[in-house]
Amino acid sequence: MTSPSRMGGRSALIATAALTGLLAGCATTVSGGVRTTAQTADHSPVAGSRALAVASAQRLLGMLVLPARSRRLPARPVPQGLEQRGLTIAGPGNLLDQERLYRLPMTVSDAIAYLSAHKPRGTVGSDTSGGGNSGGVIITAIAFRQRRVPPGINQINLVETLVPGPGSSSLLRADALVVWYPPRSAAEYLTANRFRSVRITLTRYDVPHSTQSTHIVQGGQHLIQPLAAMLDSMHATPALDMPCPMPRLQYKLAFAPAVPAQKSVIVTSGLCGEDQVSVGGRLQPELSDPGGLSALVTRLVHQYAPPPASP
């Protein structure tokens, strides 16, 4: 992503902080800031694919637990109120959405209770939100997240959207949402001994007082090696459009080459945990930082920053 992310605002959709937080949460595990479920044995991140996302979505939809006498509906026509899922999330290129429609033999309130109590196996979370669309139809959405995901997949989520049906029934739209990691470029992998130094610039923003402080640290392999290892373990950023707060800190890493064949590398932090990478002045796919790189940069600056000058 190269611009600030934002949440869509269609009136027919429901978007609450609780549901947004559930879907935004990564389903991979993090150990010391390094993702572990989608890496090879040498810690190189694994890219996903649309085919893998399709298989993951179908598997999740196949694990739906519905009340007895529920009936799957044809894909068309779509019942009023279920034209779109009950939670906005945009992701051109790396978000797959597979949906199914059902009629449940119970009211919406009973269906909410049943679905919340019968999560698909391996999922967590049960946040609900309700509201009306432009046609006056009351919509309720429930969101779940799959705890374990295949290598190359960023997250797998389920959104169940309910509207009243004929008589005392309810109509359900089940959306399996899968986000996968795109491939990285070979140029943005760093070999530590090909660089002679790195310059770290860390800027902190104190929002309540509108002040900022900048720290600069420069050094050799004692800084290069941990930073290169962390950067090489990170995935390319999925092309998602999500709401993000302004960061409280920003950093820039400038790697100077030690050999003629190596180009300079600059890494700059951005919004939503994205890191922009430039190699020899050419932009590369952005890297996804779930917090590990920013924590490492902060620790190295605190450890090696020069002491403040005496008054």
GUDOVO-473916 format. One record per residue (C-alpha): residue number from 1; y negated, x, z negated. Coordinates in steps of 0.5 Angstrom, whole numbers, plus 500, padded with zeros to 3 digits. Each point is the difference from the previous one (the first is absolute). Layout:
N
NUM|Y|X|Z
...
//
This chain:
311
1|500|500|500
2|493|503|502
3|496|494|497
4|499|497|493
5|506|494|499
6|499|493|499
7|503|494|499
8|500|494|505
9|497|494|498
10|503|494|504
11|499|494|496
12|507|497|501
13|503|506|496
14|500|502|493
15|498|507|497
16|500|501|493
17|500|507|496
18|507|499|497
19|503|499|507
20|496|505|503
21|502|505|495
22|507|498|501
23|501|501|507
24|495|507|500
25|505|503|495
26|505|505|503
27|507|499|500
28|502|508|500
29|500|504|493
30|496|505|499
31|502|506|496
32|494|505|498
33|496|497|506
34|505|501|505
35|504|494|503
36|507|501|500
37|504|494|503
38|497|502|507
39|501|507|501
40|505|505|503
41|504|505|495
42|494|505|502
43|495|495|498
44|497|499|507
45|498|493|500
46|504|495|504
47|497|495|505
48|502|493|501
49|501|496|506
50|499|493|502
51|507|499|501
52|501|502|493
53|495|495|498
54|503|494|504
55|507|502|496
56|497|500|493
57|496|494|501
58|506|496|503
59|504|503|494
60|495|497|495
61|500|493|503
62|507|500|500
63|500|501|492
64|496|494|499
65|502|495|495
66|499|493|501
67|501|493|497
68|507|496|502
69|498|496|506
70|495|504|502
71|499|500|508
72|498|505|505
73|494|498|505
74|499|502|507
75|495|505|501
76|496|495|504
77|496|495|498
78|497|504|494
79|499|495|495
80|492|499|498
81|498|505|495
82|505|505|502
83|497|502|506
84|499|507|496
85|503|503|494
86|496|499|493
87|498|507|500
88|496|504|504
89|502|507|502
90|498|503|507
91|504|506|503
92|499|501|507
93|506|505|502
94|504|501|494
95|500|493|496
96|506|496|503
97|500|492|498
98|507|496|501
99|499|493|497
100|505|494|499
101|499|493|499
102|504|495|495
103|499|493|497
104|502|500|493
105|503|494|496
106|495|500|494
107|492|500|499
108|496|506|501
109|499|501|492
110|508|500|499
111|501|504|506
112|495|505|497
113|504|500|494
114|506|501|504
115|498|506|504
116|497|503|495
117|506|500|496
118|505|502|506
119|497|506|502
120|503|504|506
121|505|505|497
122|496|507|500
123|493|497|499
124|495|500|495
125|494|496|498
126|498|492|501
127|493|499|500
128|497|494|503
129|494|497|502
130|498|493|503
131|494|497|504
132|498|496|506
133|499|501|507
134|495|497|505
135|505|494|501
136|500|499|493
137|507|502|499
138|502|503|493
139|503|506|501
140|504|505|495
141|502|507|501
142|505|504|496
143|501|507|502
144|506|505|498
145|501|508|501
146|506|503|502
147|501|506|495
148|504|505|504
149|499|501|508
150|503|504|505
151|497|507|502
152|495|499|505
153|497|493|497
154|494|500|496
155|501|493|497
156|504|493|501
157|497|494|497
158|502|493|500
159|494|494|500
160|503|493|499
161|495|495|502
162|501|492|498
163|496|494|502
164|502|493|499
165|505|497|504
166|503|492|502
167|501|496|494
168|502|505|494
169|502|506|504
170|496|506|501
171|499|505|506
172|501|507|500
173|498|506|504
174|504|507|498
175|496|506|503
176|504|507|499
177|494|505|501
178|502|507|501
179|496|506|501
180|503|507|503
181|497|507|500
182|498|503|507
183|502|507|502
184|495|506|498
185|498|505|505
186|503|507|499
187|493|503|500
188|499|497|493
189|506|504|497
190|497|506|496
191|504|506|499
192|497|503|494
193|500|508|502
194|497|498|507
195|493|499|496
196|496|505|496
197|496|496|496
198|498|492|498
199|493|498|498
200|501|493|495
201|494|496|500
202|500|494|495
203|495|495|498
204|500|495|495
205|496|494|500
206|498|497|493
207|499|493|502
208|497|497|494
209|494|505|500
210|500|501|507
211|501|508|500
212|504|505|503
213|503|507|499
214|503|505|504
215|505|505|499
216|502|506|505
217|506|504|499
218|502|505|505
219|507|505|500
220|506|502|503
221|507|499|500
222|500|497|493
223|496|494|502
224|503|500|507
225|507|499|499
226|500|494|495
227|495|497|505
228|504|501|506
229|507|498|497
230|496|493|498
231|497|499|506
232|507|501|504
233|503|495|496
234|495|494|501
235|501|495|506
236|496|498|505
237|496|494|498
238|502|493|503
239|495|496|504
240|498|495|494
241|494|496|499
242|499|499|492
243|495|500|495
244|498|506|497
245|495|502|494
246|495|506|502
247|504|506|497
248|497|504|494
249|501|506|502
250|501|504|507
251|502|506|502
252|500|505|506
253|505|506|501
254|499|505|505
255|505|505|502
256|498|506|503
257|506|503|505
258|503|507|499
259|503|501|506
260|497|499|507
261|505|495|502
262|498|495|495
263|494|496|500
264|496|498|495
265|502|493|496
266|495|496|496
267|502|494|496
268|495|495|498
269|502|494|495
270|498|493|502
271|501|493|498
272|506|496|498
273|504|507|499
274|499|502|507
275|499|508|501
276|497|502|507
277|503|506|503
278|496|504|505
279|504|506|503
280|496|505|504
281|494|495|501
282|505|494|502
283|502|494|496
284|507|499|498
285|504|494|497
286|497|498|494
287|504|501|494
288|502|495|494
289|498|503|493
290|503|495|495
291|497|505|494
292|503|506|500
293|496|504|505
294|493|498|496
295|504|501|493
296|502|507|503
297|493|502|502
298|497|498|494
299|504|504|496
300|499|506|504
301|493|499|500
302|500|500|492
303|505|506|499
304|496|504|505
305|493|498|500
306|495|505|498
307|497|499|493
308|493|497|500
309|494|505|499
310|497|502|494
311|493|497|499
//
